[in-house]
């Protein structure tokens, strides 16, 4: 028996699909917000902890991001196993160049807000 059209969603499957899409959209939005907040900490933490050297803060940041990435990599380990050696070489060279540029640039900057205002 065919359902009558009442102006609403006719199919239960369509209703479930729309509800699932809306849920995934909210979860994605929350993850994007969390990523933005973590990225913002890069600028806030040196102001909150001026006594710590910038290199130490940078190392702590990379360690924290690595610890966040480990469980994510574990869940995606099947796709990571498909990567070739060239993929890993490219990824490590990109990561090391970003780390080197960041580490070399930070010691020249002061993390104290008063020093930044005097320049």
Secondary structure as GFF3:
##gff-version 3
##sequence-region A 1 119
A	DSSP	alpha_helix	12	48	.	.	.	ID=ss1
A	DSSP	alpha_helix	54	75	.	.	.	ID=ss2
A	DSSP	alpha_helix	77	81	.	.	.	ID=ss3
A	DSSP	alpha_helix	85	106	.	.	.	ID=ss4
A	DSSP	alpha_helix	113	118	.	.	.	ID=ss5
###
